[in-house]
Amino acid sequence: MTPIPSQRRLVATVRGDVQGVGFRWFVQREAARLRLVGWVSNQADGSVEVVAEGDEEALGGLLLQLWDGPPGSAVSDVDVRHEPARGNLVGFTIRAAAHRGD
């Protein structure tokens, strides 16, 4: 699949109390609502990694939601990197922590 020129990729690492509180399901729901594609995964260090592609406005909306998190979470930091979209993602999935990249 070829990326649409207006599409971007957001790669984020969310730190804080973000595992065991439904954070991945929260991200999946918000990403679907914003019509983004990508994935979310717990990491061994206690963080959550998010990769999402879509238009800038939708990615900005997701970034705001990452800072808020679901009830019970406490986000202390969100490290963000923006890249050109690759166009290789379908849907928005929850991935196992053992999965590396796409």
Z-matrix of the N, CA and C atoms (Angstrom, degrees):
N
C 1 1.447
C 2 1.532 1 108.15
N 3 1.316 2 117.77 1 131.90
C 4 1.460 3 122.70 2 179.76
C 5 1.524 4 109.17 3 -88.41
N 6 1.341 5 118.23 4 132.64
C 7 1.462 6 119.49 5 179.33
C 8 1.525 7 111.55 6 -67.23
N 9 1.314 8 116.22 7 146.23
C 10 1.457 9 122.55 8 174.56
C 11 1.521 10 106.80 9 -77.64
N 12 1.348 11 118.71 10 133.85
C 13 1.473 12 120.71 11 -174.77
C 14 1.529 13 115.18 12 -52.85
N 15 1.329 14 118.42 13 -31.53
C 16 1.466 15 120.19 14 -178.44
C 17 1.527 16 112.72 15 -81.73
N 18 1.320 17 117.24 16 -4.52
C 19 1.455 18 121.42 17 -178.36
C 20 1.529 19 110.65 18 -83.64
N 21 1.331 20 115.90 19 146.69
C 22 1.462 21 122.52 20 177.92
C 23 1.517 22 108.71 21 -129.93
N 24 1.317 23 116.02 22 168.65
C 25 1.462 24 122.71 23 176.29
C 26 1.510 25 108.83 24 -119.35
N 27 1.320 26 116.14 25 134.38
C 28 1.455 27 123.57 26 174.75
C 29 1.522 28 106.75 27 -112.74
N 30 1.321 29 116.59 28 128.06
C 31 1.461 30 122.57 29 174.41
C 32 1.523 31 105.86 30 -119.06
N 33 1.329 32 117.07 31 118.82
C 34 1.466 33 120.63 32 -174.66
C 35 1.522 34 110.49 33 -131.23
N 36 1.326 35 114.75 34 142.07
C 37 1.452 36 122.05 35 170.79
C 38 1.515 37 106.74 36 -115.40
N 39 1.329 38 116.17 37 119.67
C 40 1.468 39 122.31 38 -176.38
C 41 1.523 40 107.49 39 -104.29
N 42 1.339 41 115.85 40 127.68
C 43 1.463 42 121.29 41 -178.71
C 44 1.521 43 110.64 42 -119.30
N 45 1.319 44 114.80 43 157.05
C 46 1.460 45 122.18 44 -179.35
C 47 1.521 46 108.48 45 128.06
N 48 1.327 47 116.56 46 -151.88
C 49 1.462 48 121.31 47 174.64
C 50 1.518 49 107.06 48 -87.41
N 51 1.351 50 115.53 49 84.45
C 52 1.460 51 120.16 50 -172.38
C 53 1.533 52 113.19 51 -126.27
N 54 1.319 53 117.77 52 2.89
C 55 1.460 54 120.15 53 174.97
C 56 1.523 55 108.64 54 -113.90
N 57 1.329 56 115.37 55 143.17
C 58 1.464 57 120.22 56 -179.91
C 59 1.516 58 113.50 57 80.51
N 60 1.334 59 117.37 58 13.78
C 61 1.467 60 121.41 59 -178.34
C 62 1.538 61 111.77 60 -126.57
N 63 1.330 62 117.17 61 12.88
C 64 1.461 63 120.70 62 -179.77
C 65 1.519 64 114.40 63 80.47
N 66 1.327 65 116.35 64 20.25
C 67 1.466 66 119.97 65 -175.32
C 68 1.524 67 112.09 66 -63.60
N 69 1.324 68 117.85 67 -43.24
C 70 1.469 69 119.89 68 -178.43
C 71 1.524 70 111.29 69 -63.68
N 72 1.328 71 117.21 70 -42.46
C 73 1.467 72 120.13 71 178.88
C 74 1.526 73 110.82 72 -65.72
N 75 1.324 74 115.83 73 -37.38
C 76 1.468 75 121.23 74 176.27
C 77 1.525 76 110.20 75 -60.38
N 78 1.343 77 116.82 76 -47.49
C 79 1.467 78 121.16 77 -179.86
C 80 1.522 79 110.18 78 -63.26
N 81 1.330 80 116.90 79 -43.95
C 82 1.466 81 119.95 80 179.76
C 83 1.529 82 110.93 81 -59.49
N 84 1.313 83 117.78 82 -44.74
C 85 1.469 84 122.10 83 179.94
C 86 1.526 85 111.31 84 -63.49
N 87 1.338 86 117.04 85 -45.79
C 88 1.464 87 120.53 86 -179.36
C 89 1.527 88 111.29 87 -66.09
N 90 1.329 89 116.94 88 -40.51
C 91 1.463 90 120.53 89 179.27
C 92 1.531 91 110.47 90 -63.71
N 93 1.322 92 116.86 91 -42.34
C 94 1.466 93 120.25 92 178.55
C 95 1.524 94 110.17 93 -63.57
N 96 1.324 95 116.88 94 -41.81
C 97 1.472 96 121.24 95 178.72
C 98 1.532 97 110.74 96 -60.45
N 99 1.326 98 116.45 97 -35.86
C 100 1.465 99 122.06 98 -179.26
C 101 1.536 100 112.82 99 -88.41
N 102 1.323 101 115.74 100 2.45
C 103 1.475 102 122.44 101 179.24
C 104 1.531 103 112.51 102 60.59
N 105 1.314 104 114.82 103 42.79
C 106 1.463 105 121.40 104 176.63
C 107 1.519 106 109.41 105 -100.21
N 108 1.308 107 116.94 106 155.90
C 109 1.460 108 122.46 107 172.84
C 110 1.518 109 107.88 108 -114.00
N 111 1.338 110 116.12 109 155.18
C 112 1.459 111 119.05 110 178.92
C 113 1.501 112 111.84 111 149.47
N 114 1.322 113 115.46 112 -150.73
C 115 1.452 114 120.83 113 -178.55
C 116 1.530 115 111.29 114 -157.47
N 117 1.344 116 114.70 115 163.96
C 118 1.463 117 122.98 116 178.11
C 119 1.519 118 107.15 117 -137.43
N 120 1.343 119 117.01 118 143.74
C 121 1.457 120 121.04 119 -176.11
C 122 1.519 121 110.91 120 -150.96
N 123 1.347 122 116.49 121 139.73
C 124 1.459 123 120.87 122 169.16
C 125 1.518 124 108.76 123 -71.00
N 126 1.329 125 116.73 124 145.67
C 127 1.457 126 122.17 125 178.03
C 128 1.532 127 109.34 126 -113.97
N 129 1.320 128 116.38 127 157.08
C 130 1.463 129 122.15 128 -176.30
C 131 1.528 130 112.76 129 -61.40
N 132 1.330 131 117.33 130 -26.86
C 133 1.466 132 120.44 131 -178.42
C 134 1.534 133 113.28 132 -83.87
N 135 1.339 134 117.79 133 5.01
C 136 1.461 135 121.35 134 178.75
C 137 1.514 136 113.89 135 94.96
N 138 1.330 137 117.36 136 -4.62
C 139 1.465 138 121.10 137 178.27
C 140 1.526 139 110.27 138 -87.58
N 141 1.319 140 115.75 139 174.16
C 142 1.458 141 123.18 140 175.00
C 143 1.519 142 107.21 141 -123.65
N 144 1.332 143 116.96 142 129.98
C 145 1.462 144 121.49 143 177.95
C 146 1.526 145 108.80 144 -101.45
N 147 1.342 146 115.12 145 137.59
C 148 1.459 147 121.92 146 -179.92
C 149 1.520 148 108.57 147 -128.81
N 150 1.329 149 116.50 148 130.66
C 151 1.460 150 122.58 149 172.35
C 152 1.521 151 105.95 150 -124.63
N 153 1.336 152 116.58 151 122.69
C 154 1.463 153 120.35 152 -178.28
C 155 1.516 154 109.94 153 -139.59
N 156 1.331 155 115.52 154 144.90
C 157 1.460 156 121.37 155 175.93
C 158 1.517 157 109.35 156 -126.78
N 159 1.325 158 114.52 157 143.08
C 160 1.458 159 121.46 158 178.76
C 161 1.506 160 109.15 159 167.45
N 162 1.345 161 115.40 160 -164.71
C 163 1.463 162 117.50 161 179.90
C 164 1.527 163 109.97 162 -79.47
N 165 1.328 164 114.94 163 160.20
C 166 1.480 165 122.00 164 -174.85
C 167 1.527 166 112.73 165 -55.23
N 168 1.319 167 117.02 166 -42.53
C 169 1.469 168 120.44 167 -177.56
C 170 1.529 169 110.97 168 -63.51
N 171 1.330 170 116.81 169 -44.88
C 172 1.461 171 120.60 170 179.48
C 173 1.527 172 110.86 171 -65.42
N 174 1.321 173 117.10 172 -41.02
C 175 1.468 174 120.04 173 177.94
C 176 1.524 175 111.02 174 -63.33
N 177 1.327 176 116.50 175 -38.63
C 178 1.463 177 120.22 176 176.13
C 179 1.518 178 111.51 177 -62.41
N 180 1.335 179 116.17 178 -39.42
C 181 1.463 180 120.48 179 177.03
C 182 1.513 181 111.82 180 -63.88
N 183 1.338 182 116.66 181 -40.96
C 184 1.461 183 119.90 182 177.97
C 185 1.523 184 110.54 183 -65.31
N 186 1.315 185 117.27 184 -41.18
C 187 1.467 186 120.53 185 179.82
C 188 1.530 187 111.05 186 -59.65
N 189 1.318 188 117.36 187 -41.84
C 190 1.474 189 120.29 188 176.07
C 191 1.525 190 110.71 189 -60.27
N 192 1.328 191 116.74 190 -41.59
C 193 1.462 192 120.83 191 179.67
C 194 1.528 193 111.61 192 -67.09
N 195 1.337 194 117.16 193 -34.17
C 196 1.466 195 119.86 194 177.75
C 197 1.522 196 110.37 195 -62.03
N 198 1.320 197 117.22 196 -39.17
C 199 1.469 198 120.85 197 178.45
C 200 1.525 199 110.90 198 -68.12
N 201 1.331 200 117.87 199 -34.73
C 202 1.472 201 121.19 200 -179.94
C 203 1.522 202 111.56 201 -75.90
N 204 1.329 203 116.79 202 -49.70
C 205 1.459 204 121.85 203 -177.82
C 206 1.518 205 111.95 204 66.94
N 207 1.325 206 116.42 205 172.74
C 208 1.461 207 121.17 206 178.61
C 209 1.528 208 110.65 207 -79.75
N 210 1.337 209 117.44 208 166.12
C 211 1.464 210 119.53 209 173.90
C 212 1.525 211 110.36 210 -55.38
N 213 1.306 212 116.74 211 139.18
C 214 1.457 213 121.72 212 -179.35
C 215 1.516 214 113.92 213 95.03
N 216 1.336 215 116.79 214 -15.24
C 217 1.462 216 119.54 215 177.37
C 218 1.525 217 109.44 216 -92.04
N 219 1.317 218 115.60 217 161.37
C 220 1.463 219 121.82 218 175.14
C 221 1.524 220 106.83 219 -142.90
N 222 1.320 221 116.52 220 98.58
C 223 1.461 222 122.00 221 -177.28
C 224 1.523 223 109.10 222 -81.66
N 225 1.332 224 116.02 223 126.47
C 226 1.462 225 119.85 224 179.05
C 227 1.530 226 111.99 225 -103.59
N 228 1.350 227 117.06 226 -24.87
C 229 1.461 228 119.90 227 -178.14
C 230 1.521 229 109.29 228 -161.22
N 231 1.329 230 115.27 229 145.29
C 232 1.463 231 121.70 230 172.57
C 233 1.525 232 106.70 231 -130.48
N 234 1.326 233 115.77 232 110.05
C 235 1.463 234 122.14 233 177.63
C 236 1.523 235 106.74 234 -90.20
N 237 1.343 236 117.55 235 122.13
C 238 1.461 237 121.91 236 -172.30
C 239 1.519 238 111.49 237 -122.62
N 240 1.319 239 114.36 238 140.53
C 241 1.459 240 121.77 239 173.50
C 242 1.524 241 107.14 240 -132.49
N 243 1.329 242 116.94 241 134.97
C 244 1.461 243 121.83 242 177.28
C 245 1.522 244 108.27 243 -108.33
N 246 1.330 245 115.90 244 137.22
C 247 1.453 246 122.32 245 -178.52
C 248 1.527 247 108.94 246 -138.26
N 249 1.319 248 117.23 247 166.88
C 250 1.467 249 119.38 248 170.47
C 251 1.532 250 108.68 249 -65.94
N 252 1.318 251 116.77 250 145.11
C 253 1.464 252 120.44 251 176.19
C 254 1.521 253 109.47 252 -64.50
N 255 1.317 254 115.79 253 146.62
C 256 1.461 255 121.10 254 177.32
C 257 1.522 256 111.62 255 -98.27
N 258 1.344 257 116.42 256 -23.11
C 259 1.453 258 120.54 257 178.19
C 260 1.518 259 114.40 258 73.56
N 261 1.330 260 117.66 259 20.58
C 262 1.464 261 120.74 260 -176.98
C 263 1.523 262 113.35 261 -109.09
N 264 1.325 263 118.25 262 12.59
C 265 1.457 264 121.95 263 -177.29
C 266 1.528 265 110.67 264 -108.63
N 267 1.336 266 115.62 265 144.49
C 268 1.463 267 121.45 266 177.49
C 269 1.518 268 107.40 267 -131.08
N 270 1.333 269 117.13 268 127.68
C 271 1.457 270 120.41 269 -179.32
C 272 1.518 271 111.23 270 68.45
N 273 1.331 272 115.88 271 -172.67
C 274 1.457 273 121.22 272 176.14
C 275 1.515 274 107.59 273 -131.72
N 276 1.328 275 116.62 274 115.96
C 277 1.456 276 121.40 275 -171.10
C 278 1.524 277 112.74 276 -118.05
N 279 1.319 278 114.13 277 160.22
C 280 1.458 279 122.35 278 170.54
C 281 1.520 280 105.67 279 -98.17
N 282 1.311 281 116.90 280 121.84
C 283 1.462 282 121.67 281 -177.64
C 284 1.522 283 111.23 282 -108.45
N 285 1.321 284 114.20 283 153.80
C 286 1.469 285 120.87 284 176.13
C 287 1.523 286 108.38 285 -69.10
N 288 1.309 287 116.60 286 149.75
C 289 1.468 288 121.24 287 -178.96
C 290 1.520 289 112.04 288 -60.87
N 291 1.329 290 117.85 289 -25.25
C 292 1.461 291 120.73 290 -178.68
C 293 1.527 292 112.61 291 -72.27
N 294 1.327 293 117.67 292 -15.84
C 295 1.468 294 121.20 293 -178.70
C 296 1.523 295 110.16 294 -71.72
N 297 1.305 296 117.35 295 133.48
C 298 1.461 297 119.85 296 179.23
C 299 1.515 298 110.24 297 -121.15
N 300 1.304 299 116.02 298 115.44
C 301 1.457 300 121.84 299 172.39
C 302 1.502 301 115.74 300 72.62
N 303 1.323 302 114.22 301 -171.51
C 304 1.465 303 119.71 302 177.50
C 305 1.493 304 109.68 303 -145.74
